[in-house]
Amino acid sequence: MNIKRAKQEIQDTIQAYLMKDEYGAYVIPAIRQRPVLLIGPPGVGKTQIMEQISQECRIGLVSYTITHHTRQSAIGLPFIERRNYGGREYAVTEYTMSEIVASVYEKMEQTGLPEGILFIDEINCVSETLAPAMLQFLQGKSFGNHRIPQGWIIVAAGNPPEYNKSVREFDVVTLDRIRRIEVEPDYEAWKEYAVRQDIHPAIRSYLGVRRENFCRIETTVDGRLFATPRGWEDLSRLVEVYEKLGKTVDRELVAEYIQFPKIAKDFANYLELYYKYRDDYQVEAVLEGQVAEGVYDRLEKAPFDERIGVTGLLLAALNQSFRQALLMGEMLELRGTLLRQFHDAQGFPGSFGEMLAVWKADQDRLWDSGMVSRTERRQVLAVTERMEADWQMLRLEGLAGDRHQTDRAEGGQNGGSHRAWERLREVFGADSDRYEDLVDQAGSRLEHAFDFMEAAFGGSQEMVLFVTELNTGFYSVRFLQEYECRRYYEYNRNLLFAGEEQEIRESLERALR
């Protein structure tokens, strides 16, 4: 199965394992809660989905790459304890708390969450001395004498033997006590993730027409060659930063992430053309309705890959506009909820600053404990910054006193708190107007993109690809649920039908070979 389906399987498993009966006991007892074992090629996303799952399910997460540990850190260090048996005293070997089990308890204390996931990576690549401990862990949910707390679900991951010489095969006794999930690379599943994670548009558009290079691992006389989803994502982050620094991403740099020379060279050439098309066709100007002279004539004579490249550039710029508008809408929603909570609390507006400080501290704790994503964190920081500006505004305008003091100053009947609330609503309304402007601007850019696509390509394959991407993109789908675009619905109805997308993609691949 692909990584998206594997993620859903684990989320369903968590829901089932953590279900309790009317007496508070787990419906599936811990002894029957089989550990989940993910087996798949390196870089496919096995480790990354665990963080997403814990955040979405709001449970704790403790992760270990077991190859970095010894038998002692897994089961604890021995020490001598004196025990009395049958009237005689004996020296007995005990073990200190397992470092891994101790980390689970520390996470419970840190987050206040009694349930979570214990994730063990590279579990089938452990040393010979640690292998028995890993088998005991999978079979009995314990390290040495220390059991994993109830409510903590075990998920492990490993690579197939063809990718790692250190892999150890599990015996039937162990396999009969686990749930084994085979994970295969799947571009469509990754593509949805890539849009949400804002993977560089050049990488997304390149892999859209070179899907065979999405995940390739080959053994040659020169050694192991590979390109993995993890490599593409890490390269994306570096390309973004290099663009901001004004530095060049060349073939040698790409090869440090995509360790498959032919693919690295191909993408480096594509990236160079990507920047060239962006500058030559002035995509940002096109989306503002300004098309330079001669552009349509050039596109008419351009090779197929150039036409597809320009289409990809338009889509990438549009998605940025959609994303910006949608994120601002989410931030306004969060800020509005907080303002209403603060308004309804006792002591408003004087307690505004204190309540904001408490909320900010709570959000910091969630971030430190790994319970929120990077995107959510940025959203929280933006809302916090705006709320702090609201509080400073109330203070500067003399509206920040406590309810009773402000009421007396304003003549009673909650006049002061009413003025403070009206002032906050006024500022919030102005920001809401800016959000509407962003939505209108994104809609206008979409209309200009359709103008350009119609003039340049008509109802050709490029237009079908353009509408298909709008119809499947994470941000474009959400935006088009709110924004009425007549031509999108017309083209979606007239151009797209069952099976055509696959035929278009196959023709693109044939044309670019």
Salt bridges, closest charged atoms under 4 A:
GLU9 OE2 - ARG5 NH2 2.96
GLU9 OE1 - ARG179 NH2 3.59
GLU56 OE2 - LYS7 NZ 2.90
GLU89 OE1 - ARG82 NH2 3.27
GLU94 OE2 - ARG83 NH2 2.60
GLU99 OE2 - HIS69 ND1 3.94
GLU115 OE2 - LYS20 NZ 3.87
ASP176 OD1 - ARG34 NH2 3.77
GLU182 OE2 - ARG180 NE 2.73
GLU188 OE2 - ARG211 NH2 2.75
GLU192 OE1 - LYS4 NZ 2.78
GLU218 OE2 - ARG216 NH2 2.71
GLU233 OE2 - ARG237 NH2 3.92
GLU240 OE2 - ARG237 NH1 3.14
GLU243 OE2 - HIS200 NE2 2.66
ASP266 OD2 - ARG210 NE 3.00
ASP279 OD1 - ARG278 NE 3.91
ASP280 OD2 - LYS276 NZ 2.77
ASP280 OD2 - ARG298 NH2 3.21
GLU284 OE1 - ARG445 NH2 3.08
GLU288 OE2 - ARG445 NH1 2.90
GLU306 OE2 - ARG298 NE 3.27
GLU330 OE2 - ARG478 NH2 2.67
ASP344 OD1 - HIS343 ND1 3.28
ASP362 OD1 - ARG365 NH2 2.13
ASP364 OD1 - ARG377 NH2 3.00
GLU376 OE2 - ARG58 NH2 3.90
GLU388 OE2 - LYS360 NZ 3.48
ASP390 OD2 - ARG335 NH2 3.33
ASP390 OD1 - ARG386 NH1 3.30
GLU397 OE1 - ARG423 NE 2.81
GLU410 OE2 - ARG419 NH1 3.35
GLU422 OE2 - ARG425 NH1 3.45
GLU426 OE2 - ARG423 NH1 3.48
ASP431 OD2 - ARG335 NH1 2.53
ASP431 OD2 - ARG386 NE 3.05
ASP431 OD1 - ARG434 NH2 1.95
GLU447 OE1 - ARG487 NH2 2.96
ASP451 OD1 - ARG487 NH1 2.68
GLU454 OE1 - ARG487 NH1 3.02
GLU462 OE2 - ARG307 NE 2.75
GLU469 OE2 - LYS191 NZ 3.09
GLU469 OE2 - ARG505 NH2 2.49
GLU490 OE2 - ARG486 NH1 2.92
GLU501 OE2 - ARG505 NE 3.45
GLU509 OE1 - ARG513 NH2 3.84
